[in-house]
Structure formats: structure tokens, C-alpha cells
Amino acid sequence: MPTGRSSYILSYMVSSVLARVLLFQSAEAGFREGARLCAECKLVQAEETLKSALTIDPSYALAQFQLGAVYVGLGRFSDAAALFDKVLARHASSVEVRLRIGLIYHLSRRAAEARLHLEGTLSLDPKNFQAALIPGPSPRSFAGSSYLSQNELVIHLGLGDATEARGLVLRWPSGAEENLPELEAGRRYVVKEGVGVIGSH
């Protein structure tokens, strides 16, 4: 049995966890408080509160999801991705979870994982403009996604030091694919469905 200072520390740790469990009678109450703290940008307190909710119910997906968002805010991307992966294991068809995981991997510069999850998002929701705008999957352009507005129909490709783009394939909303010829870097090209490149400047 521990004595002295180690006994005090152990006793404090146990009573701290017990106090958190008693403070929230349900994981849902802890989740709501954690979400409120997160909205107020009190991320450290939100983290502790959400961990308390997960002490009550370790499989509570909303608390895991919110704690993942807190980790993103704290810059702890690998912790966030691990939590989102747990949620995704139970909710494989969730567009929002896949999108968030893709974003986490993108922010932590893990391109292959980001591409996998963002393409998964787009396969579930092809018009998800957030997944389309996050680098990772192929660049996309949509004619409109809001009331009385239109997105720019230009797709900008960064080529680095390359002087030309090769092997580009356009996939039109109709499902048709257009194989483009080699295109010189530093120019704008106008492409028409079924015809190909019709102009440049």
C-alpha cells in the first residue's frame, strides 16, 4: 500500500476522476458541457470535460467526435485522427466523419490518408464542396452551390517546376471523360465537353 506523498497523489487522482464522474450524471450531460466550452474556445477545459463524459461511456460517439474537434483546435492531429477513426468504425457511412478525418490527415500532411477519406466523402456525397476544395483528391469545380451565386469555373493546377501538364483527364458531371493533350504551363485553357481544348490565352 502506498504511503506518504505517493499515497496523496494516488488519492487525488482517484478522487479527481470520481468527482468528474459524479459531476455529470450522464455522458450526454458531459458532452453538452464540453461542446459549450469548445464553443467558448476553452479547449483545455473542454478536453477534460469530454474525457469525463467518455469515462462514463467510453463508446459515446458524439463525445469522441467533439473531443477530436478539440484536439484539432489544440493542434493534436494524431489524437484527433485516432478518435475520428473510432467513430468511423461505428459510422462508416457518415459523410461528416469522413470529411473531418480527411481534413485532419491533410493538416498533418499525410496526403495518402487524406485522399482516401476525402474520396470516400465524395463517393458518399459527390457534391460535397468542402471535400472537393481540400487538396487531396482530384481538383473539382462546381457551377453553383448556393442561392443566387456561382463558383468560378476555373480549375487551377500547381505544376511546380514542370513546364507542361501531361495525362490530365476531365470528368464531366454527365459522367463523360475527356483526355487532354499535353498542356503548356502558365496558360489558361478553355475546354468544351465532347470537343476538348477550344482555346487558350
Steps between C-alpha positions, in 0.01 A plus 500: 500500500647842404590738778589868532508716191427218251190408702382860488556524121319170437214606726478836319491333158225257604292773663547727196364233265219417745409870529477530122280191476273628779484849347336363188227244555513403134744505212250718316515771769880492487489521121270804509726679749808410294336630182411825679859545620626423150270766352646748750854400385582359845666199342701370797190499723296349216756221465476411870120516497469280191746250644272487806202426277700219339587365847126450551441354152821421304305427180300826493564605139392865532744556787779329303419713198497824705824403678654443157398853403662630821821317411495666159470838669793411725708387199503135616415353161605139565280486814211648299544251215505207746169612652337564162614155385319348802182687410535400133530134598143522633363749247665404170248688285534831685597773252589744779733256678680409176534867409646589840745210492610605151555854624699377802726291280537792259601736783750246631646467147404136451387528137421134428267468801344840424430396141345170613254665740419799277430274203285289736311817591447585134384147419228536769421864412630596152403867542678546835682823417713487818655165406547623143685814614742330739812396309527126480253368245498621143416872461128561439282787394127543559274741314310606811438393856313793656192707429556774236873434474748321279845358558781592264529229237880518487704208629851613594770232501836560665775336294806607698802511268329301223462675166200297388214288634460149364236232545220726619153349496186711545194327641187696406181500712339291224751224577692549175881505518722727294870411450688824447817538292823628655434853620767769532538646851415864570194519276121482535317245288133489406362148476161403357335169585528252215730729300808552715718812514339776294722794596779627721648829615 
